[in-house]
Structures are given as structure tokens and as C-alpha cells.
Amino acid sequence: MSKTLNGEVIAITRPIERSKYAVDIVKEFGGVPLVVPTLELKLTCTESLMELCQNLNTLDWLIFTSPASVESIFKFCPDFKEKLNPECKIAVIGPKTGNSIESKGLSVEMMPEEYTAEGLLDSFKEFDIKEKNIGIPRTLSARKVLPDELISRGANVFVAEAYQSIIPEKTSLINDLIKKIIDKEITAITFTSPLTVENLFNIAEERQKDLKNVLSQKDVLVAAIGPITGNKLQEYGIDALIPEKYTVQDMMLKLFDNM
């Protein structure tokens, strides 16, 4: 893409520790990134995570669906690598999570072509998982389609809460963002998970109608990282730009191509 954004403001709603790459892309193309996380990730040392750590030697598969789950298990299970069954295979939902695993000195056995739970399930069709032990450290707010379908295929699935996805404690910046959207002071906004959408609208409260109107009428462009996030936006009557490949880079480029 040869055009530049000429100082146009692009809002980024993902957690601050996950926003650097998106910020860099916006700056590279001459835009102004506005980072306003509508979601906060909190690593948690839960009973279920400790139980998973105690049973690492029994696992046949370990599935990571975000870098946060990798960070959490290494933080709270310091002897993770020593305890993990050497025959255990690791699956990841996408390249960012895969990079997190590989940075810890481990290998990725499986990464789907489509970076969604459905993509993972499609990849698992190539493996016999009946009676296999599968661990999934993640947030409990995630959709249940992955563990439920693996269980239906005969696997023994253990979901452990590795982190929480919560509304940021301080919402003043989010309220400022809502005002900027309604006043059409930004060009576009990006969403990387259903919760980044849901939290924005929950915080908007009585301003939800105005927020929906601006975004649904494309007065402010909306981009979503993939169809799951796009479906959440559809619940509010908003059509989002969705890239063919569900990565931050592809989402941004799709957005820029439509500006």
C-alpha cells in the first residue's frame, strides 16, 4: 500500500501490553494511534491452574489460545518444562501465541490455518484424540466451543483459568474515546476480541444509541480481527471490515485499504 494516513486517528482497543505492534503499523503508515484498552488481562494463580500444573506429566496435548495463557503458566508453574510430559504435543491458535511458546524453548506441533477455535478443531480432525488428556489454560470468559467439541470427540479435557479478561478499573479514557467516536473526532476503531466490543458498549450506557449510529453508518470505520469479533459487532448492528487472515497486521492493512 502506497498511500499514507496523513495524521488520521486510529483507535486501538486491545490491552495495552498487546498494542505495540498495532501502534507501530499505524505510525508506519502516517497515522496517529490512539490506544484506549477496553479490556485488561490479569494473570491469575487459580486452583484450576495449579491442578493443571500438578498433572502436566499426564497430558497428551496442551492448547494455548493466547500469549497471556503462556505467560501465566510459566509465571505460576516455574517448573513447567520439567514437569511437562515429554510426549505432550502443543497446539496454538495463531502465530503470536506460537512465538510466545517458541520463545520459551518449546516446539509447536499444531497451528491452524484459520486462527480461531473452529480452526483448531478442524486441525484436530487429523488426530485421534479419543481418551487423550488435553489441557487448556485460558480465560473462563472464552467461548466454550473448543473444549465442548473436544469432549464430544472423546477427549478428556481440563480447562484451567490462567487469566481474567476484565473491564479496566479506570474507565475515564474509555469514556473519552466514546465521546470522540460520537463527535467523529477519530477516523477508525479496531477490535481484537468480542470483549473489547462488549466492554465499550457496556461503559457507554445511555450513549449506546449514539455510539451505534456513528459506527453503523460508517462515520467512523470499524475493523475486527476476525469473524468472531465481527459477529459481536453485528449484534450491535455494526458491519466491520474483516481480513482474510486473522492477524493484527492483516486487520490494519484491510482497514487502511478502505480509508
N, C-alpha and C positions, 0 to 999 in steps of 0.2 A: 504494500500500500504506500503510495507516494504522498498523499495529502497529509496535511498536519491539522491538529485540532484547534490551533490558533487561540489557545488560552481557555478553551471551553472547560467547564467544570464537570467532572465525572465523580459521582458519589460511590463510595465503596463501603458496603455494609458488613463485610466479614470481620471476624475477630481480629484485633489489631496485630497479634503475633502472626497472623496468616495473610496480612495485607501487603507486605513489602513488594512481592512480585507484581501485583496489580498496580501498585503505585509507580513502580519503575516503568511499566509499559505505558501508562498514561503520560508520564513525563517524557518518555522517549518520543511519543508522537505529538508533543507540544501541548498537551492538556494540563489541567490543574486537578490533581487528585484531592478529593475531599473524603477523608477516612472517618466514618462515623459507625463504629460497630453497633449493630442491633442485637448482637449475640456475644456472649462471653463464655469461654471454655474454662472450666475449673477442674483440674485433676483431682481425683478423689481416691483415697485409700479405703475402699469399702470391704465389707465382709465377703462379698461375692468375688471380688478381685483377689483377695488373699486366699480364698478357696481355690481359685483357678491356679494361682501361683504354687500352691501345695500339690497340685495334680498335674503339673507340666510334664512330668515323666510318663503320663498315661495318654497324652494327646497324639492323635494321628494327623490332625490338621489344626492350624491356628489361623484365624482370619482377622486381618486388620482392615478397618474401613475408614481410618483417618490417621494422620500423623499424631494427633492427640492420644490415641489409644496406644501407640508405640511409646510415646513419651511417658505415659502413665505407668505402663507395665515395667519399663526399665527403671523408673523412679521408685516404685513401691516394691518391686521384686529385684533387688540388686544382684541376686544370683540367678537371674532369669536364664542366661545362656547355659550355665552349668546344670540347671535342673531340667531344662527342656529335653524331651525325648529326642535323641539324635536322628531318629527316623521321622520325626514330625515334619510335615510339609507346611510351608507358609503361603497363604494367599493374600493378596492385597487388592483393594478396589481400584487403585489407579497409580500413576507414576509418582505423585508426591509422597504417597504412603510407602510406595516401593523404595523410593530414595531414602526415606527415614529408616526403613528396615536395613537396607544395604549399608547405611552409614554406621550401623551397629555391628557390622561384620557378619550379617546373616544373608542367606540367599532366598530369593523369591521363586517359588515353584509355579505360581499361577497369578496372572493379571489379565482380566477380561478385556476384550476389545472395546466394549461399552462399559464405562466407568460407573456402573450402578449395581445395586443389589441384584437386579434381574440379570445383568451381565455376568456377575459372579455365578449365579445359579445356572446360567447357560453353560459356562465353562466347566462347572462341576458335573455336567452330564457325561463327560469323558471319563469320570472316575467312579469306581464302586465305593460308595460311602456307607453302605448298609453296615450297621453295628460299629462304625468308626466313631471315635471320640473327637469332637470338634469344639474348640474353644473360640469364643468371640468376645474379646474385650471391647467395649464401646459405651456410648451414652444410652441410657434407657429410654430417651425420648426418640430414638431412631425407629424407623418403621420395622414392623415385625416380620415382613415378608421373607427375609433371608433365613432367620432361624426356623420359622414355621415350615418353610418349604424343605429345608434340610431334614427336619424331623420327619416330615411326611415321606421322605425318601429312605427313612430307616436309620438315620444317623443319631448318635447320642450327642446332643448339643448343649453346651454350657455357656450361657450369656453372663458376662461379668460386667458390672458397672465400673468403668475405668475413668470416666469423667462426666461432668454435668454440663449441659448446654443451657445457660440461664440468661435472663434479661440483665444487662449491665445495671449495677447498683445505682449509678448516676445516669439519669436519662436526659439531662439538660441539653447535651449535644444532639441527641436524637430528636428532641422537641424542636431544636433549631433547624435540623435537617428537614423535618416535616414542614416547617414554615417556609423554608427555601423552595421545597418542591411545590407547595401550593402557590407560592408567589412566582414560580417559574424562574427562579434565580440560578438553577443548575440545568445542564443540558441533558444529562442521563444519570441513571442509577443502576447499579449491578447487585445481583443477589446470588449467593452461592449455596443456599440451603433453604428448605421450607421455613425453618425457624427464623431466618433473617427477615423473611417476608412477614410472617405471623407477628413477630415481636414489634415490627414497625407499626403495623395496623393496630395492635393492642394498645400501644403507647399513644397513638393518635386520638383514641377515644372519640370525642364528639367531632373531631376533624376528619374522621374516616371518609365521609361522603366527599368532601373537597379533595382529599388525597386520591381517592378512587377516580374522581372525574379527571384530574390532571393527568394521571398515569394512564388511564384507559383511553383518553383522547390523544395520547402520544405528544402532549405538550412537553413532557419530559420523557425521553426514551427509556425503555426498560430492557435490561438484558438479564437472562438467567443462565446459570452454568449448565443446566440440563433439564430434561422433561419433568423430573420430579418437582424441582423448584418451579418450573413453568406451570405445572398443574396447580400448585398452591396459589400462584398469581391469578390463574384463571378463576379460582374460587372468588376472587375479588373483582372479576370482570376485566382483568388486565392481560393483554396479549404481550408476551415477551419475545425478544429475539433470543433464539437458542442455537448454539453452534452444533455442527455435526459431530464434533469431538468434544467431550465434556471436560474441558480444562479451562483454567483461568485465561490462559493466553488466547485460546480459540474463542472464548466468550468475548474478550476485549476486541479482538480483530473483527468479529462479527458485528459488534456494536459500532466500531469505527467505520466499517464499510457502509453502514446505514445512516451515518451522520452527514 
